[in-house]
Every structure is written in structure tokens, then in C-alpha cells.
């Protein structure tokens, strides 16, 4: 396929570009900064004209696309004031979704976030492991936008049922060089309770994108994307008993299995994590 990756210069974006190219696809990186290779285009996604123009075709880069992977965003709360985060992320995603639709691009994979599950879990989750079955619980403006982006995808699909729009609720993205810091988490179970001790290796995040491009059906769907394990060496039962006593245990916890359930992504997309900090 001919695929545009927005935000392809970021931590996850770089891994996605590599993974898709290794799989034989033609990939163009759209970002606000020039990528490390020649196949990149600077685009301001808050500008609808630029966004549509880039999706329709760019001289010497592409003359049409089969799919869009939308990763470009302010990547977390607190980086900009809330209103600026909302304005940038909401408008950029609308422009990409609507621009892709008008350009006849029927396959979109977009970055949602684990934050819609209720992070930082100051209010405990309804059950553990968490999954996609309960309603979103945004606790920040950043997370609210991710919720609204998922809702927007459902409305686009209602207008055009042939569209495939897949939201990947990525956990905390890590590169291999980040794993050295995991030793610091082990002495205090509360340090990483905010996302149920989860993470995702950027290379596995890229695999999830590839699987969604290959296997997602028409319609709008959301999937939690996390590593197969937690960031902790302590058993899950100990962690939950200490930090979330009284929360319902729904299914098997495993010893160090992820408590951000990836069962749906495994079942429907064929996603299977390959990387762990334990290696």
C-alpha cells in the first residue's frame, strides 16, 4: 500500500515508518519537522488546506494514497495549556479524517490512548484487567480529545460504512534505551499504578499499526495496545492487593501479565507482542 504516516518523526512514528517499509509498503512521513529520510513532507495539520493538499498528492512524493496512519499530536497532557492541546489535537484529527475521506482514502489507523480508560486511576478502575468493554473515562483535556476522536470516527463511518477507522489505545511508549529506568519502579508499587503498570515497546506499537492496516474490518473500532507484561517484577496479585484492594478481578491476572487487556487486539487484529523489557 501507499501509506502516509502523520507524526512519523516521533518515537512511535519512527518505529511505524520502519515497520511498514520493512513490510513492503511505500511510506511518506507527514510531520511538522523534516524526517531523517527523503520521503517526508512538512505539514501543519491544523491547516485544512495543507492537510487535504498533502493527502491528495505532493510532487515528487506521491500521487495518491491507500491508507493513513494518524499519529501526529501533542502527545500528553501538561506540555501545552489545555486549550492549546484541545485546539491542536482536535482540529488536526478532524482535518486528517475529513481530508482522507474527501481524497477517497478508505483505511485510517489513528492513535488513541490508554488514558481514555480512566488514567491516572485516582478513581480505581471498575475491574482488573481493564478492557474496551466499559465506557471511556477521560480525566484530562488530552484524554477528552482522544475520546472525541474515537466518537468522531464512529460518525464518519455512519456516513460511509465502507470506511475502516481503527483507534489504537497505545500504552506508555518505550524505546529499548528506556528500559534501564525500569529498575527505579520496583521499590514503590504506586509509582506506576497510574496505568496499571503498563507500557508498550515502540516496535510492538508499530506491529499493531501494521496488523490494523492488514486486518481491520470496515467500521470504527478501538483496541488497547500494550506489551504482554507489566513494568514490575512483583506478581500482579501483590500489586493489586496493595494498591487497588476491593477492585473486582475479572479473569486471570497471571504473574506478570499485562493488566491492560490486549485480548481483543490479539483476537481481531492478530496482534502479538514480541518485545519485553525483561529480555
C-alpha positions in Angstrom: 0.0 0.0 0.0 0.9 3.7 -0.3 0.6 5.0 3.3 1.0 8.4 4.9 2.2 8.4 8.5 1.4 11.7 10.3 3.9 12.3 13.1 6.3 9.9 11.6 9.3 11.7 13.2 8.1 10.9 16.8 9.2 8.0 19.0 6.4 5.7 17.9 6.2 7.3 14.4 9.8 6.4 13.6 9.2 2.7 14.5 6.0 2.7 12.5 7.7 4.0 9.4 10.4 1.4 9.6 8.0 -1.4 10.2 5.7 -0.5 7.3 8.6 -0.1 4.9 10.1 -3.4 6.0 6.7 -5.0 5.2 7.0 -3.7 1.6 4.8 -0.7 1.8 5.6 2.8 0.3 5.5 5.2 3.3 5.5 9.0 3.3 6.1 10.8 6.6 4.0 13.9 7.2 5.2 16.0 10.2 5.9 19.5 11.3 9.6 18.7 11.3 11.6 17.1 8.4 12.2 13.4 8.9 15.6 11.7 8.7 15.0 10.4 5.2 14.0 12.0 1.9 10.4 10.7 1.9 8.9 13.3 4.2 6.8 16.4 3.9 6.3 19.2 6.4 2.6 19.7 7.0 0.7 21.8 9.6 -2.3 19.6 10.3 -4.2 22.4 11.9 -4.4 23.9 8.4 -7.2 22.1 6.5 -5.9 23.3 3.1 -2.4 22.0 3.7 -3.7 18.7 5.1 -6.0 18.0 2.2 -3.4 19.0 -0.3 -0.8 16.7 1.2 -3.3 13.8 1.2 -4.3 14.3 -2.4 -0.7 14.4 -3.7 2.7 16.0 -3.3 5.0 16.5 -6.3 8.0 14.1 -6.1 6.5 12.3 -3.1 3.2 10.6 -4.0 0.2 10.9 -6.4 -2.4 9.2 -4.2 -2.7 7.1 -1.0 -4.3 3.9 0.1 -4.2 4.5 3.8 -3.3 7.0 6.5 -1.8 6.3 9.9 -2.5 9.4 12.1 -0.1 9.7 15.0 0.6 13.5 14.9 -0.5 15.2 18.1 0.6 16.9 21.3 1.5 13.6 22.9 0.5 14.1 26.6 -1.3 16.5 29.0 0.7 19.3 30.5 3.0 20.0 27.5 0.8 22.9 26.4 -2.0 24.7 28.2 -5.2 22.6 28.0 -6.9 24.9 25.5 -3.9 24.7 23.1 -3.8 20.9 23.4 -7.5 20.7 22.6 -7.3 23.1 19.7 -4.3 21.4 18.1 -5.2 17.7 18.5 -9.0 18.0 17.8 -8.6 20.2 14.8 -5.7 18.1 13.4 -7.6 14.9 13.7 -10.7 16.3 12.1 -8.6 17.7 9.2 -6.9 14.3 8.7 -10.2 12.3 8.9 -12.2 14.7 6.6 -9.2 15.2 4.3 -8.7 11.5 3.9 -12.4 10.9 3.2 -12.5 13.6 0.6 -9.4 12.1 -1.0 -11.0 8.7 -1.2 -8.7 7.1 1.3 -10.8 4.3 2.9 -8.4 3.0 5.6 -7.3 5.0 8.6 -5.5 3.9 11.7 -5.2 6.5 14.4 -3.5 6.9 17.8 -5.9 6.9 20.7 -4.6 6.5 24.2 -4.8 4.3 27.3 -5.8 7.5 29.1 -9.4 7.1 28.0 -9.6 4.0 30.3 -9.5 6.4 33.4 -5.9 7.1 33.9 -4.3 8.0 36.2 -6.7 5.8 38.1 -7.0 8.1 41.1 -10.6 6.7 40.9 -9.9 2.9 40.7 -10.9 1.1 37.5 -14.2 -0.8 37.5 -12.3 -4.1 37.3 -8.9 -5.5 36.5 -7.6 -6.4 33.9 -9.2 -3.4 32.1 -10.6 -3.8 28.6 -12.6 -2.0 25.9 -16.0 -3.0 27.3 -16.7 -0.1 29.7 -17.3 3.5 28.7 -14.4 5.9 28.4 -13.4 7.8 31.5 -11.2 10.8 30.4 -9.6 12.6 33.3 -7.8 15.3 31.3 -8.4 17.5 28.3 -5.8 15.5 26.4 -7.8 12.3 27.2 -11.1 14.0 26.4 -9.8 14.8 22.9 -8.9 11.1 22.4 -12.4 10.1 23.4 -13.9 12.7 21.0 -11.6 11.5 18.2 -12.9 7.9 18.7 -16.5 9.2 18.7 -15.8 11.3 15.5 -14.6 8.1 13.8 -17.9 6.4 14.5 -19.8 9.3 13.0 -17.7 9.3 9.8 -18.3 5.5 9.5 -22.0 6.1 9.9 -21.9 8.4 6.9 -19.7 5.9 4.9 -19.9 2.3 6.2 -17.1 1.3 3.8 -14.5 3.2 5.8 -12.2 1.4 8.1 -11.2 3.6 11.1 -9.2 1.9 13.8 -8.3 3.6 17.1 -5.3 2.1 18.8 -5.2 2.9 22.6 -1.5 2.9 23.0 0.0 2.4 26.4 3.1 4.4 27.5 5.5 4.1 24.6 9.0 2.9 25.3 12.2 2.5 23.3 14.8 -0.1 24.3 17.0 2.7 25.8 14.2 3.5 28.2 14.3 0.1 29.9 17.3 1.0 32.1 14.9 3.2 34.2 12.5 0.3 35.0 14.7 -0.7 37.9 13.6 2.5 39.7 9.9 1.4 39.6 10.4 -1.8 41.6 10.6 -0.4 45.2 7.3 1.5 45.1 4.2 0.0 43.7 2.5 3.3 43.5 5.0 4.9 41.1 3.4 3.2 38.1 -0.1 2.4 39.3 -1.4 5.3 37.2 -1.6 3.0 34.2 -1.8 -0.4 35.9 2.0 -0.8 35.5 1.7 -1.0 31.7 3.9 0.0 28.7 4.3 -0.7 25.0 7.6 -1.2 23.1 7.5 1.2 20.2 8.3 -1.8 17.9 5.3 -3.6 19.1 3.2 -0.5 18.7 4.4 -0.4 15.1 3.4 -4.1 14.7 -0.1 -3.2 15.9 -0.4 -0.5 13.3 0.6 -3.0 10.6 -1.9 -5.5 11.8 -4.6 -2.9 11.8 -3.8 -1.9 8.3 -3.9 -5.5 7.2 -6.8 -6.9 9.2 -9.2 -4.3 10.4 -12.7 -4.6 9.0 -14.9 -1.7 7.7 -16.3 0.3 10.6 -14.9 2.0 13.6 -13.3 0.0 16.4 -10.9 0.7 19.4 -8.2 -1.6 20.7 -5.9 -1.4 23.8 -2.3 -1.9 22.6 0.2 -2.8 25.3 3.1 -5.1 26.0 2.3 -8.6 27.1 3.7 -7.9 30.6 3.9 -5.2 33.2 6.9 -3.0 34.1 7.2 -4.8 37.5 8.9 -7.9 38.8 6.4 -8.2 41.7 3.4 -10.5 41.0 0.2 -8.9 39.9 -1.8 -10.3 42.8 0.5 -8.5 45.2 0.4 -5.2 43.3 -3.4 -5.2 43.1 -3.9 -6.2 46.7 -1.7 -3.3 47.8 -2.8 -0.5 45.5 -6.3 -1.5 44.4 -7.9 -3.5 47.2 -11.5 -4.2 46.7 -11.4 -3.8 42.9 -13.1 -6.8 41.1 -10.7 -9.2 39.4 -12.2 -10.1 36.1 -10.5 -13.1 34.6 -6.9 -14.3 35.2 -4.3 -11.9 36.4 -1.3 -14.1 35.6 2.0 -13.5 37.4 3.3 -10.5 35.4 0.8 -10.4 32.5 -0.4 -7.1 31.3 -3.4 -5.7 33.2 -4.3 -3.6 30.2 -6.1 -6.4 28.3 -4.9 -6.9 24.8 -7.2 -9.9 24.2 -9.4 -8.0 21.7 -6.4 -6.9 19.6 -5.0 -10.4 19.6 -8.3 -11.9 18.6 -9.4 -9.4 15.9 -6.2 -7.9 14.6 -3.7 -10.7 15.1 -1.5 -8.5 17.3 1.0 -10.4 19.3 3.8 -8.5 21.3 7.3 -9.6 20.5 9.3 -7.4 22.8 9.7 -7.2 26.6 11.9 -5.2 28.9 12.7 -8.5 30.7 14.7 -9.5 27.6 
